[in-house]
């Protein structure tokens, strides 16, 4: 299971936090040392880092912590939040991480995303599309989940199916709630875009959720349930 689960570390103002349904006003701060959390996560193959300051447009703001994580974690690291041009993308990779996660740019600027994929290689770029159900369709949310995309989720994925290799999909309505993952959404995505590696994020609360996801997706990102010790002994 440890090659399937990707622990998530969300950083805001130099602290490890979790947001509830993407709301910056509803955050839980975890007063824990990076070294303590990394000793817990060291046996996993990958780590997912989100710079929440960057996600809402402040630029990558937690570089020192990111450097510390890279120095202490032996596995692969993917990082997202505020990577909105090729220069920033290259500078983040220079920190020694293995792949960057493009969120807002992937939703709002197809041409720039296509350029970043071409220049850096699809294997180093994960497209993160966080979405919410609106009027019967899932719409991507950009700029720290504050704005909606013009295309729905499936139209957005259609643009990228021939040029991207991996996507990370979050259903915002269950993120941070620990109410279970949106399995039906992931089934639809995998059915329509089987060639894309699919990371699922949001709502995981127990090992059973992970076992159900493992039948559908390639990886599952888990934050709160690991932080709080609700899921252990994977």
C-alpha positions as a printed Julia matrix, in Angstrom:
234×3 Matrix{Float64}:
   0.0    0.0     0.0
   2.95   2.35    0.58
   3.68   2.46   -3.15
   0.03   3.48   -3.7
  -0.47   6.06   -0.95
   1.22   9.46   -1.3
   1.3   11.38    2.02
   0.52  15.08    1.66
   2.13  17.96    3.52
   0.34  21.3     3.15
   2.39  24.39    4.04
   0.97  27.81    4.92
   2.96  30.67    6.45
   5.72  28.26    7.42
   3.36  25.88    9.21
   1.96  22.44    8.41
  -1.81  22.79    8.03
  -4.94  21.22    6.58
  -7.81  23.19    5.09
 -11.44  22.12    5.34
 -13.01  22.03    1.85
 -10.31  24.41    0.6
 -11.31  27.24    2.93
  -8.28  29.23    4.1
 -10.37  30.47    7.02
 -10.99  26.92    8.22
  -7.54  25.52    8.8
  -6.05  23.11   11.29
  -2.45  23.89   12.27
  -0.28  20.92   13.22
   2.45  21.88   15.66
   4.83  19.13   14.65
   8.47  19.16   13.64
   9.22  18.37    9.98
  11.7   15.72   11.08
   9.0   13.98   13.14
   6.53  13.86   10.28
   9.19  12.71    7.82
  10.29   9.87   10.07
   6.68   8.69    9.9
   6.57   9.04    6.1
  10.07   7.82    5.22
   8.88   4.35    4.15
   6.54   5.77    1.48
   7.76   6.01   -2.11
   6.42   9.52   -2.79
   5.56  12.7    -0.95
   3.15  15.42   -2.08
   3.83  18.99   -0.93
   1.45  21.91   -1.39
   2.59  25.49   -0.86
  -0.77  27.05    0.02
   0.69  30.57   -0.03
   1.67  29.92   -3.62
  -1.71  28.4    -4.44
  -3.51  31.63   -3.69
  -1.04  33.71   -5.68
   1.63  34.73   -3.17
   4.4   32.83   -4.95
   6.36  29.88   -3.54
   6.8   31.05    0.05
   7.97  28.05    2.04
  11.27  27.35    0.28
  13.35  26.71    3.41
  10.94  24.05    4.67
  10.82  22.51    1.19
  14.63  22.35    1.13
  14.6   20.71    4.56
  12.06  18.12    3.41
  14.11  17.36    0.29
  17.27  16.91    2.37
  15.58  14.5     4.79
  13.16  12.51    2.61
  14.69   9.71    0.54
  11.82   9.07   -1.89
  10.32  11.06   -4.73
   8.77  14.47   -4.08
   6.1   16.27   -6.09
   5.29  19.89   -5.27
   2.55  22.3    -6.26
   1.19  25.7    -5.37
   2.04  28.9    -7.23
   3.93  27.34  -10.16
   2.53  29.6   -12.85
   5.28  30.03  -15.41
   8.21  28.12  -16.91
  10.83  30.03  -14.89
   9.22  29.13  -11.55
   8.72  25.53  -12.72
  12.42  25.2   -13.51
  13.45  26.85  -10.23
  11.28  24.43   -8.22
  12.82  21.43  -10.0
  16.23  22.87   -9.14
  15.33  22.39   -5.45
  15.77  18.69   -6.17
  12.13  17.65   -6.34
  11.16  15.03   -8.91
   8.05  16.59  -10.38
   6.03  19.77  -10.28
   2.27  19.99   -9.93
   0.51  22.56  -12.09
  -2.91  23.64  -10.86
  -4.21  27.08  -11.8
  -2.12  27.3   -14.97
  -3.43  23.95  -16.22
  -6.96  25.3   -15.88
  -6.51  28.86  -17.13
  -3.66  28.72  -19.67
  -3.56  25.71  -21.97
  -0.8   27.1   -24.23
   1.56  27.8   -21.34
   0.87  24.39  -19.81
   1.57  22.75  -23.16
   4.88  24.65  -23.35
   5.89  23.58  -19.82
   5.04  19.94  -20.63
   7.11  20.13  -23.82
  10.11  21.87  -22.24
  10.33  19.88  -19.0
   8.89  16.55  -20.17
   5.52  15.08  -19.27
   7.13  12.75  -16.71
   8.12  15.77  -14.6
   4.74  17.52  -14.73
   1.54  16.49  -12.94
  -1.63  18.37  -13.78
  -3.74  19.01  -10.69
  -7.38  19.74  -11.3
  -9.42  20.5    -8.21
 -13.1   20.51   -8.98
 -16.55  21.12   -7.56
 -19.95  19.92   -8.71
 -21.9   22.87  -10.14
 -25.23  22.45  -11.94
 -24.61  18.77  -12.57
 -21.06  19.16  -13.92
 -17.65  19.15  -12.31
 -15.85  22.43  -12.88
 -12.15  23.03  -12.14
 -11.32  25.68   -9.55
  -8.3   27.96   -9.89
  -6.34  30.46   -7.77
  -6.66  28.71   -4.44
 -10.15  27.44   -5.34
 -11.43  31.02   -5.57
 -12.31  31.01   -9.32
 -14.06  28.53  -11.64
 -12.62  27.37  -14.97
 -14.47  27.99  -18.23
 -14.38  24.34  -19.32
 -15.75  21.49  -17.25
 -13.46  18.8   -15.87
 -13.84  16.35  -18.75
 -13.39  19.05  -21.4
 -10.23  20.15  -19.59
  -8.84  16.61  -19.47
  -9.66  16.13  -23.15
  -7.25  18.98  -23.98
  -4.41  17.2   -22.24
  -4.97  13.51  -22.92
  -2.42  13.36  -25.76
   0.34  15.45  -24.12
   0.18  14.8   -20.35
   1.01  11.57  -18.54
  -0.3   12.09  -15.0
  -3.17  14.01  -13.4
  -4.21  14.66   -9.82
  -7.93  15.11   -9.3
  -9.47  16.48   -6.1
 -13.18  16.69   -5.36
 -13.22  19.82   -3.19
 -16.56  18.9    -1.63
 -14.96  16.01    0.26
 -11.44  17.4     0.76
 -10.5   17.52    4.43
 -13.86  16.06    5.47
 -12.76  12.42    5.83
 -16.18  11.36    4.49
 -14.76   8.99    1.88
 -13.47   9.54   -1.67
 -15.68  10.22   -4.67
 -15.23   6.79   -6.28
 -17.77   7.37   -9.04
 -15.96  10.48  -10.27
 -12.66   8.56  -10.49
 -14.37   5.68  -12.32
 -15.65   8.12  -14.93
 -12.23   9.71  -15.39
 -10.39   6.39  -15.68
 -13.0    5.07  -18.09
 -12.72   8.07  -20.41
  -8.95   8.66  -20.06
  -7.4    5.24  -19.32
  -3.96   6.25  -20.59
  -3.54   8.98  -17.94
  -2.03   7.98  -14.61
  -4.56   9.11  -12.03
  -3.9   10.39   -8.53
  -6.96  10.74   -6.3
  -7.16  13.26   -3.49
  -9.77  14.18   -0.92
 -11.97  12.48    1.62
  -9.91   9.4     2.51
 -10.74   8.35    6.07
  -9.88   4.66    6.44
  -8.03   1.73    4.9
 -11.25   0.59    3.24
 -11.36   3.89    1.3
  -7.84   3.18    0.07
  -8.67  -0.38   -0.9
 -11.65   0.87   -2.93
  -9.54   3.54   -4.61
  -6.79   1.06   -5.43
  -9.24  -0.78   -7.7
  -9.75   2.4    -9.76
  -6.82   4.83   -9.61
  -3.01   4.63   -9.69
  -2.24   6.61   -6.52
  -4.09   8.11   -3.55
  -2.99  11.26   -1.77
  -3.72  11.24    1.96
  -3.3   14.17    4.34
  -5.46  14.55    7.43
  -6.03  10.82    8.08
  -2.26  10.25    8.25
  -1.48  13.43   10.21
  -3.98  12.51   12.88
  -3.07   8.83   13.04
  -6.52   7.7    11.89
  -4.86   5.55    9.24
  -1.81   3.64   10.46
   0.07   0.41    9.75
  -0.26   0.52    5.97
